[in-house]
């Protein structure tokens, strides 16, 4: 691994620029050979830069080739772990496809040749979804995103509406106390999904199957919804890294998604040079 790059991108205090004395590098000794590793990657805010709307994110040149190279070097043990649906993930990375855990653990694809596998995730009640969707009318800047297993209210274009959105969701939950739903706060988004599954449960299921089974995982994520995966990495003898902030329990963190992309590219180059 390129030690200088690791020191520039992974640091304790969240700053950028030249390496600092308190930088936290990721020495090669921390990561096993890629033939023994499972690479698990969040998408938005981790691999890809956030955009005003979910449809405006884009895959920078070279990233798909890096992921394909790592997929080959791990014999298929690379997976994208996202709140997006598998269909949405495929649209973003088209024409490429990757193994993935989608919908916050609601669905899964174990390999690029396999069909999607639902992970015991019932669809959200239609009437409940209708009531939640009406919250988008609070402001013209609120963007409604129906993910099938969840509903997301994006307010990056209407930050003033944050409090009103969460208050409206709370009123609906109070009116339906037995509704099996969970509210996920994120970066300028309030997401409501069916309870009983999350990214961590999806990763646990993924790691039971080949080619992930028996490997040491490392996971990179950025948001509150990724914290469930951070928490289970020790149980899997794995490592977790956060992006943009030093999350609790992680081995280190990256400043920005571009740092993650550079690190992955150098990880692949280092492996190929071994």
C-alpha positions in Angstrom: 0.0 0.0 0.0 1.2 3.5 -0.7 2.1 4.7 2.9 2.1 8.4 2.0 -1.4 8.3 0.6 -2.7 6.4 3.6 -1.2 9.1 5.9 -2.7 11.9 3.8 -6.2 10.4 3.8 -6.7 8.7 7.1 -6.2 10.9 10.1 -7.5 11.5 13.6 -8.6 15.1 13.4 -10.5 15.2 10.1 -8.2 17.8 8.5 -6.9 17.6 4.9 -3.6 18.5 3.2 -0.2 17.3 4.1 0.4 14.4 6.5 0.1 15.4 10.1 2.0 13.9 13.1 -1.2 12.3 14.4 -2.3 10.8 11.1 -3.5 7.2 11.4 -2.1 5.3 8.5 -3.5 1.9 7.5 -0.3 -0.2 7.4 -0.3 -3.3 5.1 -0.1 -5.5 8.2 -3.6 -4.4 9.2 -5.2 -5.9 6.1 -4.8 -9.5 5.1 -4.1 -10.5 1.5 -7.0 -9.7 -0.7 -7.6 -13.5 -1.2 -8.6 -13.5 2.5 -10.5 -10.2 2.6 -14.1 -9.2 2.0 -14.4 -5.5 0.9 -17.7 -3.9 1.9 -18.4 -0.4 0.8 -21.2 2.1 1.4 -22.0 4.3 -1.7 -23.3 7.8 -1.1 -20.9 9.9 0.9 -18.3 7.1 0.9 -17.6 6.0 -2.7 -19.5 8.9 -4.3 -19.7 12.5 -3.4 -23.1 13.7 -2.1 -25.2 15.7 -4.6 -28.3 18.0 -4.2 -30.5 15.1 -5.2 -30.0 11.3 -5.2 -30.3 11.2 -9.0 -27.5 13.7 -9.5 -24.7 11.5 -8.0 -22.2 10.3 -10.5 -19.4 7.7 -10.8 -16.0 9.4 -11.3 -13.7 8.1 -14.0 -11.7 5.1 -12.9 -13.8 4.0 -10.0 -15.7 1.3 -11.8 -12.4 -0.2 -13.0 -11.0 -0.1 -9.5 -14.0 -1.9 -8.1 -13.8 -4.5 -10.9 -10.2 -5.1 -10.2 -10.8 -5.5 -6.5 -13.7 -7.8 -7.3 -11.4 -10.0 -9.3 -8.6 -9.9 -6.7 -11.0 -11.0 -4.0 -12.5 -13.7 -6.1 -15.9 -11.9 -5.9 -15.8 -10.9 -2.3 -16.6 -7.2 -2.8 -20.0 -5.9 -2.1 -21.7 -2.5 -2.1 -23.8 -1.9 1.1 -26.4 0.8 0.6 -29.8 2.1 1.5 -30.5 2.3 -2.2 -32.3 -0.5 -3.9 -30.4 -3.0 -6.1 -32.1 -1.6 -9.1 -31.0 1.9 -8.2 -27.4 0.8 -7.5 -27.3 -0.9 -10.9 -28.6 2.3 -12.6 -25.8 4.4 -11.0 -23.0 2.0 -12.0 -24.4 0.9 -15.3 -23.4 -1.0 -17.3 -21.4 -2.6 -14.5 -23.0 -4.7 -11.8 -21.5 -5.7 -8.4 -22.5 -7.9 -5.5 -24.6 -5.8 -3.1 -26.7 -5.4 0.0 -29.5 -3.0 -0.9 -32.4 -1.3 0.8 -30.6 -1.2 4.2 -30.4 -5.0 4.2 -33.8 -5.7 2.6 -32.3 -7.3 -0.5 -29.1 -8.9 -1.5 -27.1 -10.1 -4.6 -24.3 -12.5 -3.7 -22.5 -12.3 -7.1 -22.8 -10.6 -10.4 -24.2 -13.8 -11.8 -26.9 -14.4 -9.2 -30.4 -13.2 -8.8 -31.4 -10.7 -6.1 -32.3 -12.4 -2.8 -34.9 -10.8 -0.5 -33.8 -10.9 3.2 -37.2 -11.4 4.9 -38.1 -7.8 4.4 -41.8 -7.1 3.9 -42.8 -4.1 1.8 -44.0 -1.0 3.7 -47.7 -0.7 4.2 -49.2 1.3 1.4 -51.5 3.5 3.5 -48.6 4.3 5.8 -46.4 5.1 2.9 -49.1 7.4 1.5 -49.3 9.3 4.8 -45.5 9.7 5.0 -45.3 10.7 1.4 -47.7 13.6 2.1 -45.0 15.2 4.3 -43.2 16.2 1.1 -45.9 18.8 0.6 -44.5 20.8 3.5 -42.0 22.5 1.2 -41.3 22.6 -2.5 -37.6 21.7 -1.8 -38.4 18.4 -0.1 -37.7 15.4 -2.5 -39.6 12.2 -2.0 -37.9 9.0 -2.8 -39.7 5.7 -2.8 -37.2 2.9 -2.3 -39.8 0.1 -2.1 -38.8 -1.2 1.3 -38.4 2.4 2.7 -39.4 6.0 2.0 -36.9 8.8 2.1 -37.6 12.5 2.5 -34.6 14.5 1.3 -34.3 18.1 2.4 -30.9 19.2 1.1 -32.7 21.8 -1.0 -34.9 22.8 1.9 -32.8 22.6 5.1 -35.3 24.9 6.9 -37.8 22.1 6.7 -35.8 19.6 8.8 -37.7 20.2 12.1 -41.1 20.2 10.4 -40.3 16.9 8.7 -39.3 15.1 11.9 -42.3 16.5 13.8 -44.7 15.3 11.1 -43.1 11.8 11.2 -43.4 11.8 15.0 -47.1 12.6 14.8 -47.7 9.7 12.4 -45.8 7.3 14.6 -47.8 8.5 17.6 -51.0 7.9 15.7 -49.8 4.4 14.7 -47.8 3.2 17.8 -47.9 -0.4 16.6 -46.6 0.2 13.1 -43.4 -1.7 12.8 -41.3 1.1 11.4 -37.9 2.7 12.1 -36.8 6.2 11.4 -33.3 6.7 10.1 -31.8 10.2 10.3 -29.2 10.9 7.7 -27.3 13.7 5.9 -30.2 16.0 4.9 -32.6 13.0 4.7 -35.2 11.4 6.9 -35.8 7.8 6.0 -38.5 5.6 7.2 -38.3 1.8 6.8 -39.8 -1.4 8.1 -38.3 -2.5 11.3 -36.5 -5.8 11.7 -33.6 -5.4 9.3 -30.7 -3.0 8.7 -27.3 -2.8 7.0 -25.8 -4.9 9.8 -28.3 -7.7 9.4 -27.7 -7.7 5.7 -23.9 -7.9 6.2 -24.3 -10.7 8.7 -26.3 -12.7 6.1 -23.9 -11.8 3.3 -20.9 -13.1 5.4 -22.6 -16.5 5.7 -22.3 -17.2 2.0 -19.5 -17.8 -0.5 -17.3 -16.1 -1.5 -17.6 -13.9 1.6 -17.8 -16.8 4.1 -14.6 -17.2 6.3 -13.0 -14.0 5.1 -12.0 -11.0 7.2 -14.2 -8.0 6.2 -13.4 -4.4 6.2 -16.2 -1.9 5.8 -16.1 1.8 4.9 -19.2 4.0 5.6 -20.1 7.6 6.4 -23.5 8.0 7.8 -25.6 7.1 10.9 -27.1 4.1 9.1 -23.5 2.7 8.7 -23.0 2.6 12.5 -24.8 -0.7 12.8 -22.1 -2.2 10.6 -19.3 -0.5 12.4 -20.6 -2.2 15.6 -20.5 -5.7 14.3 -17.1 -5.6 12.7 -15.3 -6.9 15.8 -17.7 -9.9 15.9 -16.5 -10.7 12.4 -12.8 -10.1 13.1 -13.2 -7.2 10.7 -12.2 -3.5 10.5 -14.4 -0.4 10.0 -13.4 3.0 8.7 -15.6 6.1 8.6 -15.7 9.0 6.1 -15.8 12.6 7.1 -15.9 12.0 10.8 -14.3 9.8 13.4 -17.1 7.4 14.3 -17.0 5.4 17.5 -15.3 2.0 17.2 -13.6 2.5 13.8 -10.0 1.8 13.1 -9.6 5.1 11.3 -11.3 7.6 9.0 -11.0 9.3 5.6 -11.7 12.9 5.0 -13.7 12.7 1.8 -15.0 10.1 -0.7 -12.2 11.1 -3.1 -9.7 9.9 -0.5 -11.5 6.6 -0.3 -11.4 6.2 -4.1 -7.7 7.0 -4.1 -7.0 4.6 -1.3 -8.9 1.7 -3.0 -7.0 2.4 -6.3 -3.7 2.3 -4.4 -4.8 -0.9 -2.6 -5.4 -2.5 -5.9 -2.0 -1.3 -7.4 -0.2 -2.5 -4.3 -1.9 -6.0 -4.6 -1.0 -6.2 -8.3 2.6 -5.3 -7.5 3.0 -8.1 -4.9 
